[in-house]
Amino acid sequence: MVILPQWEFVINENGENGMDEVLRFENLSAEFDTFKKKYDLPQTMTLPHINSRKRNKTLISYYTQELADMVYHMYKWDFKMFGYKRIMISKTKKTPQSAPASSSCREG
């Protein structure tokens, strides 16, 4: 299964980020609260939580360096446009280590 890169959904006709706001999934609850305040939306408004499941392991524990590299190369422009760092898997433990930050894309 391949999921389309997210940058394809946010670029405008000039190839720039055409969104006023981009909320990150990993901080969605807090960022959505800020979003509601900024745009004067009802604080009672909530996002539905669909298809949730409990995991005993962190997502990174399923990754090898080879898989992390494949994900990075497949979604390289997502990493750049949204400011994510490339994941380097520690050889001793399955913990992410940040790679040096790469150049960022133009944002509009």
N, C-alpha and C positions, 0 to 999 in steps of 0.2 A: 504494500500500500504506500503510495506517495501522496503527501499532502502538499498542495500548492504553496509556494512561498508567500508569506504575508505581505511582502512589499508590493506584490502585484495588485493588492486590494487598496493600497493607499496612495500610489503615485498618481499625479495628474498628467495632463497632456504634455507638460514640459519635462517629465521625468523626475519631478521633485515630490517630496512628501506633501500631499494635498490635504492632510488632515489637520484640524485644529487641535484635536486631542487624541492621544493613543494611550489606552490604559493597559498596563501589563498584568497578565494573568496571575503571576506570582504575588502581586500586590493588589489584586482586583478589589477586594473589600474596602481597603483604606482609600484607594484611588477613586473608587466609585463614590464614596462619601464626599470626598473633595470635589468631584465632578458635580454632584448634586448641589452642593453649596454654591459653587461658581456659577451654575446656570439656573439657580433659584428653583430647583426641582423639589418636590415633596420629599422630606426626609424619610417618610414611610415607604417610599419606592424601594423595591428590592429586586435583585437579580435572582432568577430561579436557579436552583442548584440541581442540575440534572446529571444522571449517570455518574454519581460519585461512588467511590469505593475506598476501602481502607487498605493501605499497603503496610506490610511489615518492614519493607526495605525502602531506602530512598531510591529515586529514579536513577541516580548516578551509579548505584551499585550494579545495575544491569549493563553498564557500558564497559567496553574495552576501549583502548586508545584507538584502535582501528575503526570501531563504530563511531566514536566521537569525531574522528577526522572525516568520516563519510558524511555525517550529519552537518558538520561545518561546511564542507565543500558543496553539499547539496543546497544549503540555505545560507550561503556566504553573504548575500546581499541583505538578508534579514538580520544577520549578526551586525553588519555594518550600519544599516539604516536605523536600527532600534538600539544600538549601543551595547550589544552583548559581547562578552569576551569569549574567545575560543577556549574550550575546555581541554585541559591536560590532565590525564588520569595519573595519579600517584602510583608508582610501582609498588610501594609498600602497603598502601591502603586504597580503597576505592573512594577517594575523596577528590573533588574537583580542585584544580589549581589553575589560576588565571594565566593565560598566555599573555604576552605583551599585547597591548591594545593596538588594533589596526586603525588605519585611517577611516574617518567617518564619511558617510555620503552627504551630499548637499541636502539641506532641509529647507523647505519653503514655508 
